[in-house]
């Protein structure tokens, strides 16, 4: 029987575990529970969630701020590269703000 001891790295924000330190550090940079990455849009009553068909025929989530009357996309869309992959889908959209003046708490989160 083989035994080995390895370091386990844990995200300071959400508690997710990693065996590779670099993977944990990369995750922590974009962790949605990190205060700098939190966008109040997902807890706002003005966020409208819908499904759209993207360029390659797959369905994807689309978000609109009813109060501002503009399409919005989450920070994760930038990180995973969908903004660059489908620029026509996001040409009139803005990234979800980290500080919003029109945000009002919803009774249930949009996600």
C-alpha positions as CSV (number, residue, x, y, z in Angstrom):
1,X,0.0,0.0,0.0
2,X,1.3,3.4,-0.9
3,X,0.7,6.5,1.3
4,X,1.5,10.1,0.6
5,X,0.9,13.3,2.3
6,X,-0.1,16.3,0.1
7,X,-0.9,19.9,0.9
8,X,-4.5,20.8,0.4
9,X,-5.2,24.4,-0.5
10,X,-8.5,26.0,0.4
11,X,-10.1,29.2,-1.0
12,X,-10.3,31.9,1.7
13,X,-13.6,33.1,0.4
14,X,-15.8,30.0,-0.4
15,X,-13.8,27.1,1.2
16,X,-13.3,25.1,-2.1
17,X,-10.4,22.7,-1.9
18,X,-7.5,22.3,-4.4
19,X,-4.5,20.0,-4.6
20,X,-2.6,22.4,-6.9
21,X,-1.7,25.8,-5.3
22,X,-1.8,27.7,-8.6
23,X,-5.4,26.5,-9.3
24,X,-6.4,27.7,-5.9
25,X,-4.8,31.1,-6.4
26,X,-6.4,31.5,-9.8
27,X,-9.8,30.5,-8.4
28,X,-9.4,33.0,-5.5
29,X,-8.8,35.8,-8.0
30,X,-12.2,35.3,-9.6
31,X,-14.1,33.6,-6.7
32,X,-17.7,35.0,-6.8
33,X,-17.7,35.1,-3.0
34,X,-14.8,37.4,-2.9
35,X,-16.0,40.9,-1.9
36,X,-14.4,42.6,-4.9
37,X,-16.1,40.2,-7.3
38,X,-19.6,40.4,-5.9
39,X,-22.1,42.1,-8.1
40,X,-25.4,43.2,-6.5
41,X,-27.3,42.5,-9.7
42,X,-28.0,38.9,-8.8
43,X,-29.9,40.0,-5.7
44,X,-31.7,42.8,-7.4
45,X,-35.4,42.8,-8.4
46,X,-34.7,44.6,-11.6
47,X,-32.6,41.8,-13.1
48,X,-34.5,39.9,-15.8
49,X,-33.1,36.5,-16.7
50,X,-33.8,34.9,-20.1
51,X,-32.4,32.2,-22.4
52,X,-30.9,33.1,-25.8
53,X,-29.4,31.1,-28.7
54,X,-25.8,31.9,-29.3
55,X,-23.8,31.8,-32.5
56,X,-23.2,28.0,-32.5
57,X,-26.8,27.1,-31.8
58,X,-26.4,26.5,-28.0
59,X,-28.7,28.2,-25.5
60,X,-27.2,30.6,-23.0
61,X,-28.4,32.9,-20.2
62,X,-29.0,36.5,-20.9
63,X,-29.6,39.2,-18.3
64,X,-31.3,42.6,-18.6
65,X,-31.5,45.4,-16.1
66,X,-35.2,46.5,-16.2
67,X,-34.5,49.7,-14.4
68,X,-31.6,50.9,-16.6
69,X,-33.1,49.3,-19.8
70,X,-29.8,47.7,-20.8
71,X,-28.4,44.2,-21.3
72,X,-25.9,43.2,-18.7
73,X,-23.4,40.4,-18.4
74,X,-21.6,38.9,-15.3
75,X,-17.9,39.3,-14.7
76,X,-17.5,35.6,-15.3
77,X,-18.4,36.2,-19.0
78,X,-15.2,38.2,-19.3
79,X,-13.1,35.7,-17.5
80,X,-14.2,32.7,-19.6
81,X,-13.9,34.7,-22.9
82,X,-17.5,34.6,-24.2
83,X,-17.4,38.4,-24.8
84,X,-14.6,37.9,-27.3
85,X,-16.1,34.8,-28.8
86,X,-19.6,36.2,-29.4
87,X,-19.1,40.0,-29.7
88,X,-22.3,40.6,-31.6
89,X,-24.3,39.1,-28.7
90,X,-22.9,41.7,-26.3
91,X,-22.4,44.8,-28.4
92,X,-25.2,46.8,-26.6
93,X,-24.5,45.2,-23.1
94,X,-22.5,46.4,-20.2
95,X,-20.8,44.4,-17.4
96,X,-22.8,44.1,-14.2
97,X,-21.6,47.0,-12.0
98,X,-20.0,46.3,-8.7
99,X,-21.6,49.4,-7.2
100,X,-25.1,50.1,-8.4
101,X,-27.3,53.1,-7.6
102,X,-30.6,51.5,-8.8
103,X,-30.2,48.2,-7.0
104,X,-33.2,47.1,-4.9
105,X,-33.2,43.7,-3.1
106,X,-35.4,41.0,-4.7
107,X,-37.5,38.6,-2.8
108,X,-35.6,35.7,-4.5
109,X,-32.2,35.8,-6.2
110,X,-32.3,35.6,-10.0
111,X,-29.8,32.7,-10.3
